[in-house]
Amino acid sequence: MNHPAPGATLQRSEPSRNLETVETIASDTRKVQGRRERDNIVQELLLTELRICTACGEPIADKYLFDIDGCAWHGSCLRCSVCLTLLERQPSCYFRDRQVYCRTDYVKS
């Protein structure tokens, strides 16, 4: 009977089957770790990047948001507080006391 060299371990295995199993486990582990890393990064971005719309209170995940004096709006929520005109495509809007106005209503108030 052959004895292993000092520090060596005895293992019984089928080399080709064992290698396939180890490669599969390693691959699956990398996939899971990759998914976890990706999920952690996405979660971190969501926590740090999403702002809450001042008008509707929902998170803003749109490509663009409107930031006026530290308050954020969805484009579809940015309306004059008096006449309710959609201000998303207007060249300017006015802000006073956390209220948004079109030019006409700002001048009137």
Backbone as a chain_set.jsonl record, in Angstrom:
{"seq": "MNHPAPGATLQRSEPSRNLETVETIASDTRKVQGRRERDNIVQELLLTELRICTACGEPIADKYLFDIDGCAWHGSCLRCSVCLTLLERQPSCYFRDRQVYCRTDYVKS", "coords": {"N": [[0.842, -1.174, 0.0], [0.555, 2.201, -0.857], [1.706, 5.095, 0.769], [0.715, 8.435, 1.488], [2.676, 11.352, 0.85], [4.252, 13.35, 3.429], [2.051, 15.861, 4.657], [0.358, 15.683, 2.512], [-2.928, 14.851, 1.271], [-5.25, 12.187, 1.231], [-7.513, 11.381, -1.291], [-10.427, 10.115, -2.687], [-11.661, 10.033, -5.835], [-13.368, 10.664, -8.923], [-11.588, 11.962, -11.353], [-12.392, 13.466, -13.79], [-15.155, 13.831, -13.519], [-15.285, 15.135, -11.064], [-13.885, 17.498, -11.617], [-15.599, 18.72, -13.47], [-17.802, 19.149, -11.801], [-16.705, 20.898, -9.88], [-16.052, 23.071, -11.537], [-18.625, 23.8, -12.391], [-19.845, 24.484, -9.951], [-18.157, 26.595, -9.227], [-18.681, 28.359, -11.336], [-21.447, 28.822, -10.967], [-21.343, 29.997, -8.453], [-19.927, 32.351, -9.019], [-21.813, 33.558, -10.685], [-23.947, 33.971, -8.901], [-22.678, 35.633, -7.025], [-22.083, 37.736, -8.739], [-24.686, 38.564, -9.424], [-25.561, 39.33, -6.897], [-23.763, 41.4, -6.345], [-24.479, 43.166, -8.438], [-27.175, 43.6, -7.775], [-26.821, 44.815, -5.285], [-25.496, 47.161, -6.072], [-27.447, 48.345, -7.706], [-29.465, 48.695, -5.793], [-28.17, 50.488, -4.078], [-27.859, 52.675, -5.801], [-30.532, 53.284, -6.251], [-31.296, 54.088, -3.705], [-29.715, 56.339, -3.345], [-29.986, 57.963, -5.599], [-32.66, 58.326, -6.437], [-35.177, 60.706, -6.301], [-37.893, 62.298, -4.615], [-40.978, 63.244, -5.964], [-42.256, 66.46, -5.626], [-44.885, 67.175, -6.149], [-46.529, 64.786, -6.53], [-45.504, 62.911, -4.779], [-44.299, 60.529, -5.437], [-41.458, 58.378, -6.249], [-38.919, 59.631, -8.45], [-37.996, 58.27, -11.328], [-37.482, 58.874, -13.851], [-35.716, 59.792, -16.884], [-35.103, 62.471, -16.887], [-35.47, 65.079, -14.497], [-37.165, 67.785, -12.906], [-35.673, 70.25, -11.144], [-36.253, 72.583, -8.808], [-35.311, 75.073, -6.834], [-34.338, 73.218, -4.935], [-36.42, 71.427, -4.761], [-38.012, 68.642, -6.325], [-39.559, 67.547, -9.372], [-41.612, 65.406, -11.41], [-41.705, 65.632, -14.961], [-44.301, 65.549, -15.965], [-45.741, 66.331, -13.771], [-45.166, 68.912, -13.196], [-46.737, 71.725, -12.906], [-48.502, 74.825, -13.184], [-49.505, 76.284, -10.162], [-51.823, 77.748, -10.033], [-53.326, 78.021, -12.555], [-52.955, 75.499, -13.566], [-51.51, 74.875, -15.855], [-49.415, 72.862, -17.831], [-46.02, 72.862, -17.28], [-43.78, 71.724, -18.26], [-42.721, 71.989, -20.866], [-42.405, 74.67, -21.111], [-40.556, 77.748, -21.436], [-39.77, 78.881, -19.047], [-40.38, 78.922, -15.483], [-41.858, 79.915, -12.387], [-41.183, 80.305, -8.919], [-42.433, 80.389, -5.671], [-42.789, 80.379, -2.193], [-42.842, 77.55, -2.052], [-44.553, 76.982, -4.144], [-45.343, 76.588, -7.572], [-45.407, 78.58, -10.475], [-46.797, 79.735, -13.593], [-45.634, 82.239, -15.9], [-47.585, 84.269, -16.265], [-49.396, 83.941, -14.074], [-47.655, 84.278, -11.954], [-46.911, 86.935, -12.136], [-49.372, 88.107, -11.603], [-49.833, 87.426, -8.94]], "CA": [[0.0, 0.0, 0.0], [1.312, 3.446, -0.928], [1.333, 6.09, 1.766], [0.918, 9.782, 0.962], [3.817, 12.118, 1.36], [3.849, 14.202, 4.549], [1.315, 17.067, 4.282], [-0.582, 15.392, 1.427], [-4.176, 14.245, 1.717], [-5.778, 11.127, 0.374], [-8.872, 11.631, -1.751], [-10.947, 9.224, -3.714], [-12.568, 10.765, -6.715], [-13.255, 10.481, -10.354], [-11.068, 13.273, -11.728], [-13.131, 14.247, -14.785], [-16.45, 14.208, -12.951], [-15.022, 16.095, -10.003], [-13.495, 18.752, -12.244], [-16.827, 19.314, -14.002], [-18.604, 19.604, -10.664], [-16.049, 22.074, -9.31], [-16.225, 24.17, -12.485], [-20.034, 24.207, -12.343], [-20.055, 25.184, -8.677], [-17.447, 27.876, -9.299], [-19.422, 29.209, -12.261], [-22.692, 29.209, -10.295], [-20.985, 30.911, -7.364], [-19.609, 33.645, -9.64], [-23.077, 34.14, -11.149], [-24.682, 34.45, -7.73], [-21.945, 36.783, -6.5], [-22.287, 38.818, -9.7], [-26.057, 39.061, -9.246], [-25.621, 40.032, -5.616], [-23.066, 42.681, -6.518], [-25.314, 44.016, -9.288], [-28.346, 43.988, -6.986], [-26.374, 45.778, -4.272], [-25.212, 48.426, -6.746], [-28.745, 48.917, -8.1], [-30.134, 49.142, -4.567], [-27.473, 51.689, -3.611], [-28.221, 53.77, -6.701], [-31.924, 53.655, -5.992], [-31.369, 54.808, -2.436], [-29.025, 57.624, -3.383], [-30.289, 58.772, -6.77], [-34.07, 58.628, -6.636], [-35.741, 61.816, -5.534], [-39.344, 62.217, -4.506], [-41.672, 64.339, -6.627], [-42.931, 67.375, -4.696], [-46.316, 67.225, -6.454], [-47.278, 63.532, -6.346], [-44.917, 62.12, -3.704], [-43.731, 59.28, -5.953], [-40.051, 58.48, -6.647], [-38.692, 60.049, -9.837], [-37.055, 57.375, -11.983], [-37.414, 59.333, -15.24], [-34.39, 60.195, -17.342], [-34.942, 63.864, -16.48], [-36.37, 65.596, -13.469], [-37.103, 69.232, -12.79], [-35.241, 70.635, -9.799], [-36.487, 74.011, -8.629], [-35.04, 75.494, -5.461], [-34.174, 72.045, -4.084], [-37.583, 70.543, -4.863], [-37.974, 67.905, -7.588], [-40.84, 67.213, -9.995], [-41.703, 64.721, -12.697], [-42.116, 66.576, -15.991], [-45.767, 65.541, -16.085], [-46.333, 66.889, -12.54], [-44.785, 70.327, -13.068], [-47.859, 72.54, -13.385], [-48.763, 76.079, -12.478], [-50.392, 76.01, -9.034], [-53.06, 78.524, -10.184], [-54.097, 77.651, -13.755], [-52.639, 74.092, -13.835], [-50.838, 74.708, -17.139], [-48.24, 72.008, -17.79], [-44.847, 73.73, -17.464], [-42.662, 70.884, -18.702], [-42.142, 72.486, -22.12], [-42.351, 76.137, -21.081], [-39.163, 78.214, -21.323], [-39.456, 79.244, -17.665], [-41.447, 78.848, -14.498], [-41.538, 80.775, -11.239], [-41.337, 79.565, -7.673], [-42.541, 81.211, -4.471], [-43.438, 79.677, -1.074], [-43.001, 76.145, -2.469], [-45.576, 76.909, -5.189], [-44.827, 76.833, -8.921], [-46.319, 79.437, -11.252], [-46.454, 80.168, -14.951], [-45.271, 83.657, -15.861], [-48.789, 85.095, -16.113], [-49.93, 83.882, -12.705], [-46.654, 84.792, -11.026], [-47.024, 88.39, -12.186], [-50.638, 88.473, -10.962], [-49.843, 87.179, -7.488]], "C": [[0.881, 1.229, 0.0], [0.794, 4.408, 0.124], [1.568, 7.48, 1.186], [2.143, 10.426, 1.582], [3.342, 12.977, 2.515], [3.177, 15.478, 4.043], [0.309, 16.842, 3.172], [-1.845, 14.782, 2.012], [-4.597, 13.184, 0.737], [-7.199, 11.473, -0.02], [-9.233, 10.589, -2.779], [-11.887, 10.032, -4.572], [-12.384, 10.326, -8.135], [-12.839, 11.831, -10.909], [-11.917, 14.051, -12.715], [-14.473, 14.706, -14.236], [-16.268, 15.269, -11.876], [-14.685, 17.466, -10.582], [-14.719, 19.463, -12.808], [-17.685, 19.892, -12.88], [-18.025, 20.875, -10.067], [-16.22, 23.275, -10.232], [-17.657, 24.693, -12.465], [-20.322, 24.993, -11.073], [-19.39, 26.546, -8.714], [-18.191, 28.85, -10.2], [-20.709, 29.717, -11.622], [-22.418, 30.212, -9.183], [-20.673, 32.293, -7.92], [-20.882, 34.337, -10.115], [-23.859, 34.735, -9.987], [-24.003, 35.678, -7.157], [-22.12, 37.977, -7.421], [-23.671, 39.43, -9.581], [-26.17, 39.847, -7.951], [-24.935, 41.387, -5.715], [-23.915, 43.648, -7.318], [-26.536, 44.504, -8.515], [-27.977, 45.013, -5.92], [-26.109, 47.149, -4.889], [-26.515, 49.114, -7.14], [-29.46, 49.469, -6.877], [-29.504, 50.431, -4.048], [-27.814, 52.888, -4.479], [-29.646, 54.228, -6.45], [-32.043, 54.473, -4.715], [-30.761, 56.195, -2.527], [-29.489, 58.532, -4.509], [-31.756, 59.156, -6.914], [-34.508, 59.764, -5.728], [-37.253, 61.666, -5.558], [-39.964, 63.458, -5.14], [-42.44, 65.154, -5.588], [-44.445, 67.355, -4.907], [-47.049, 65.939, -6.079], [-46.724, 62.642, -5.24], [-44.318, 60.793, -4.135], [-42.255, 59.477, -6.29], [-39.937, 58.868, -8.122], [-37.603, 59.157, -10.416], [-36.907, 57.745, -13.453], [-35.976, 59.702, -15.593], [-34.091, 61.624, -16.895], [-35.897, 64.182, -15.351], [-36.198, 67.105, -13.45], [-36.78, 69.566, -11.342], [-35.355, 72.145, -9.686], [-36.327, 74.312, -7.152], [-34.98, 74.305, -4.492], [-35.343, 71.089, -4.071], [-37.572, 69.901, -6.243], [-39.388, 67.566, -8.059], [-40.628, 66.29, -11.171], [-42.086, 65.793, -13.714], [-43.626, 66.675, -16.094], [-46.468, 66.109, -14.854], [-46.057, 68.387, -12.387], [-45.856, 71.196, -13.727], [-47.957, 73.818, -12.566], [-49.768, 75.786, -11.362], [-51.714, 76.777, -9.127], [-53.892, 77.993, -11.356], [-53.871, 76.201, -14.199], [-52.044, 73.836, -15.219], [-49.606, 73.836, -16.938], [-47.012, 72.853, -18.148], [-43.625, 72.985, -17.982], [-41.965, 71.45, -19.935], [-42.084, 74.018, -22.195], [-40.899, 76.588, -20.907], [-38.78, 78.595, -19.888], [-40.66, 78.969, -16.775], [-40.964, 79.627, -13.284], [-41.926, 80.05, -9.961], [-41.391, 80.535, -6.496], [-43.305, 80.406, -3.416], [-43.8, 78.225, -1.432], [-44.141, 75.931, -3.461], [-44.938, 77.274, -6.526], [-45.878, 77.61, -9.702], [-45.839, 79.563, -12.69], [-46.169, 81.666, -14.858], [-46.485, 84.549, -15.581], [-49.287, 85.125, -14.688], [-48.932, 84.383, -11.663], [-46.738, 86.335, -10.957], [-48.281, 88.861, -11.472], [-50.577, 88.377, -9.429], [-48.871, 88.04, -6.704]], "O": [[1.846, 1.306, 0.761], [-0.412, 4.518, 0.342], [2.538, 7.677, 0.455], [2.573, 10.081, 2.682], [2.159, 13.308, 2.589], [3.671, 16.109, 3.109], [-0.517, 17.715, 2.907], [-1.828, 14.256, 3.125], [-4.322, 13.285, -0.459], [-8.009, 11.825, 0.838], [-8.425, 10.232, -3.636], [-12.819, 10.653, -4.061], [-11.386, 9.705, -8.501], [-13.649, 12.758, -10.938], [-12.149, 15.237, -12.483], [-14.882, 15.844, -14.464], [-17.052, 16.215, -11.809], [-15.158, 18.484, -10.078], [-14.864, 20.675, -12.643], [-18.226, 20.992, -13.002], [-18.758, 21.821, -9.779], [-16.502, 24.379, -9.765], [-17.874, 25.904, -12.518], [-20.966, 26.041, -11.115], [-19.978, 27.541, -8.289], [-18.32, 30.03, -9.873], [-21.03, 30.901, -11.72], [-23.175, 31.165, -8.996], [-21.105, 33.299, -7.357], [-21.025, 35.551, -9.971], [-24.368, 35.852, -10.071], [-24.669, 36.663, -6.835], [-22.286, 39.104, -6.955], [-23.828, 40.65, -9.628], [-26.799, 40.905, -7.91], [-25.453, 42.394, -5.233], [-24.066, 44.81, -6.941], [-26.892, 45.68, -8.588], [-28.721, 45.963, -5.678], [-26.454, 48.175, -4.304], [-26.674, 50.318, -6.937], [-29.999, 50.575, -6.912], [-30.207, 51.352, -3.63], [-28.033, 53.988, -3.97], [-29.929, 55.426, -6.438], [-32.804, 55.438, -4.656], [-31.227, 57.125, -1.87], [-29.395, 59.753, -4.39], [-32.061, 60.215, -7.464], [-34.231, 59.762, -4.528], [-37.813, 60.989, -6.42], [-39.529, 64.581, -4.885], [-43.18, 64.602, -4.774], [-45.204, 67.5, -3.95], [-48.07, 65.984, -5.393], [-47.402, 61.712, -4.804], [-43.874, 60.012, -3.294], [-41.829, 60.595, -6.582], [-40.767, 58.473, -8.94], [-36.434, 59.268, -10.046], [-36.278, 57.013, -14.218], [-35.135, 59.896, -14.716], [-32.95, 61.947, -16.563], [-36.991, 63.625, -15.262], [-35.192, 67.63, -13.926], [-37.524, 69.209, -10.429], [-34.654, 72.89, -10.371], [-37.116, 73.857, -6.324], [-35.5, 74.372, -3.379], [-35.272, 70.039, -3.433], [-37.173, 70.532, -7.222], [-40.289, 67.331, -7.254], [-39.608, 66.363, -11.855], [-42.736, 66.773, -13.35], [-44.171, 67.761, -16.288], [-47.675, 66.347, -14.894], [-46.655, 69.046, -11.537], [-45.871, 71.373, -14.945], [-47.545, 73.87, -11.408], [-50.772, 75.113, -11.594], [-52.64, 76.484, -8.371], [-55.031, 77.565, -11.167], [-54.538, 75.732, -15.121], [-52.071, 72.704, -15.704], [-48.842, 74.037, -15.994], [-46.979, 73.487, -19.203], [-42.552, 73.571, -18.122], [-40.739, 71.391, -20.031], [-41.748, 74.579, -23.238], [-40.101, 75.879, -20.293], [-37.596, 78.627, -19.553], [-41.787, 78.807, -17.242], [-39.782, 79.956, -13.18], [-42.884, 79.277, -9.936], [-40.519, 81.39, -6.339], [-44.346, 79.821, -3.712], [-44.901, 77.75, -1.153], [-44.638, 74.813, -3.601], [-44.092, 78.166, -6.595], [-47.074, 77.337, -9.606], [-44.642, 79.507, -12.971], [-46.442, 82.285, -13.829], [-46.417, 85.467, -14.763], [-49.57, 86.192, -14.143], [-49.333, 84.862, -10.602], [-46.65, 86.938, -9.887], [-48.267, 89.897, -10.808], [-51.205, 89.166, -8.725], [-48.79, 87.923, -5.482]]}, "num_chains": 1, "name": "protein.A"}
